[in-house]
Amino acid sequence: MLENRTVSTFRSEQVNRTTEGFQREFGSFPEILVRCPARVNLIGEHTDYNDGLVLPMAIPFETLIAASPSGNNMMTITSEGFGSVKFSLEDNPMRTPGWGRFIHGMGSFMSRSQSEPLGWSGYISSTIPSGANLSSSAALEVASGTVFKSLGAMDVNLTEIALLGKRVENELIGVNSGVMDQLACALSQQGNALLLDCLSLDTSPVLIPEGTGVVIMDTGTRRELKSTSYNDRRKDCEVAASALGFSSLRDASMSDLKSLTDALLKRRAHHVVSESERVLKVVRSFAENDSATAGHLFNQSHTSLKEDFAVSSPALDRIVEIAITGPGCFGARMTGGGFAGSAVALVDRDQTNNFCDFVRDNFECPESQPAVTSTRIYPVEASAGVSIL
């Protein structure tokens, strides 16, 4: 069963706005209200689809869905600021454009095990910055999957919902991503990061040292993973693993990489193997209240993503360069799939405001990668995963 988690007071305005939006659109009070957070990945980048280790954290930017059953397989959904979609779950989800495909895909996959209709009417609001590498799409998948589960009284758990979200990304959106984002949105616990083994899907909560804060730095640059080299990186990893005789790079060690003769594949594999090692070292550093070491590992991760995996960007490099010289900063790195979007920093909590002001005052996007929206700096706390309010 899903449990209601602690509701932050700042959420009340969004809750009211979402329920009122539903009432305005459909003339009644919604039967269910589901919230799902965004996530920031602290460390463990491009390791999830290599069956490696990751350390994401759910954050207090959220997608809310107010919904009531339609009594058939028809879906009518309005998204605040993004218009409306209408479709039948009996239709091919590839015919549904834009954000509606994420919901249609979840419903299509989930309805295959159901004989009863699963359609609903819904109103969506979100405070997640779109395109900032904070998993707005995964939050939508997990939130809508939870609506389908609850209204349809389906016997499906949160891990299964997350895996269906991954299928939507892979099969319907065209992004060959792993399952980190969806599991972080689904399973995170209040006040903790989430250590996730992407092979076994085992998870455990990880406390961040009390005096250490997490700051997200959104450069304002944007990209779509399906139109970048994201899928190419996954292919490189698969070829490297095959050349080493492994099913994935999860099984490779640093000494194994010596046998790779292709220089590019060796760099890609070097990042993945070293990054999973860094995840465990950061977890150990947090347990020892050693944020300085954790921050150094963040810096190493960014260098590896920039030089070995080639998924950083001029704007991400620039904001990380500025951040690591800021007051109280232990370390910083790009976060998410890369190419644009956000970076994340570990900061002395007492210096958080000074750090944010410093980055805001000193960062400007390079001319080679202009921003499409404002640069924003967000101090964040670890939030709980998806819940029914």
Protein Blocks (a to p, Z undefined) as FASTA:
>chain_A
ZZdddddfklmmmmmmmmmmmmmmnopacfbdcdddddddfbhghklmnopacdddddfb
dcddddddehiabdcdddehiapadddfkbcfklpgcjllmmmmmmmmmmmmpcbdcbdc
dddddfbdghklnopmmmmmmmmmmmmmmmnopacdfklmmmmmmmmmmmmnopacdfkl
mmmmmmpcehiacdddfklopacdddddfkbccddddehiacdfklmmklmmmmmmmmmm
mmnopabfklpcfklmmmpmblklmmmmmmmmmmmmmmmmmmmmmmnopaklmmmmmmmm
mmmmmmmnopacfklmmmmmmmmmpghiabdcdedjejiajddddddfklmmmmmmmmmm
mgccdfklccfbdcdddddddddddddZZ
